[in-house]
Amino acid sequence: MTMITRRRLHRLTQATLLTLAAQAGSMGLMSTAHADASPARIIVGFPAGGGFDAVARMLADKLRVELKRPVMVENRPGAGGRLAMETLKAAPRDGSVVMLGPEALVSLYPYTMRKLNYDPAKDLTPIGTVSEFPFTFITGTNPAVKSLAEYVAWAQKNSDKANYGVPARGSQHHFFGILLGKTIGIKMEDIPYQGSAPMLVGVMGGQISAGIDVLGSSLEQHRAGKTRVVAVSSPQRVPQLPDVPTFAELGYPDITGMGFNALYAPSGVSKEVVTTWSNALMKVMADPSVRDQLMQQGSIPVGKGPEDLAERGRKAAMRWAPIIKESGFVGD
């Protein structure tokens, strides 16, 4: 048997160690790649099939490319998005979970709810604003008016019949109605419904004199001629309804404002996490197909980062807090 010299044994040992080290490094890279490819979740506080869900799924489809990882939508419906906050608060702080949330999380609920399961300042980390949307004032068959001026003239003569439907009490819709009534000198009664669809049926059937909704829910029936959008709350006319004037240009500058939806991370995430998600969102929002889809859904694409979102939330809270307080409304 040939004896292995000490020098040759040393060379063989070095080669073996280098091979093992390379294999270990390769396994480490595979492990890292696997970790980076682990699914991320977008929490949505509304049911599957709705408008918020549609936006979330569109974003998830595009974000998976920018983030280079699967992105799933998880629906946690209930209480206008507040139940989803429980999921977000309990989520890991590693960037694997974010939430698509409505403006109401920061501008309404802190002032309308007796008990709130979160603190916007402490439990939400802004990532970026996705889109904004105006509110619409809708008339139907009783009275069969064709403009806001005609409705106001009718309401001032028929104050006992001047009411407005809303998809939910304690929403922006509700408080826009309070603003309108105050502006025209009438205490208009709000009629709450369980969502936009039954409220629009009430307008079409003449059970209520008017309705207030978001643009996306108003478009179909307006275009079909079953209802009429006579004013929008946006600062300028919207591309989806270029012939419909704003409240401001009709002489009601105080009835101006936009809702918005946005991505939030849980508190305690790193700046790197926020930057990663925000940069990915900006790239997605620059996609013409994404912007077109949002426009078709009745929204105005925004696509701005955490600073914009934080400022929007601050301004929205400042706007609605005194109006809510003056109204005396308190939710459950």
Secondary structure by P-SEA (a helix, b strand, c coil): cccccaaaaaaaaaaaaaaaaaaaaaaaaaaaaaaaacbbbbbbccccccaaaaaaaaaaaaaaaaacbbbbbbbbccccaaaaaaaaaaccccccbbbbccccccccccccccccccccccccccccccbbbbbbbbbccccccccaaaaaaaaaaccccbbbbbcccccaaaaaaaaaaaaaccbbbbbbcccaaaaaaaaaaccccccccccccccccccccccccccccccccccccccccccccccccccccccbbbbbbcccccaaaaaaaaaaaaaaaacaaaaaaaaaacbbbbbccaaaaaaaaaaaaaacaaaaaaaccccc
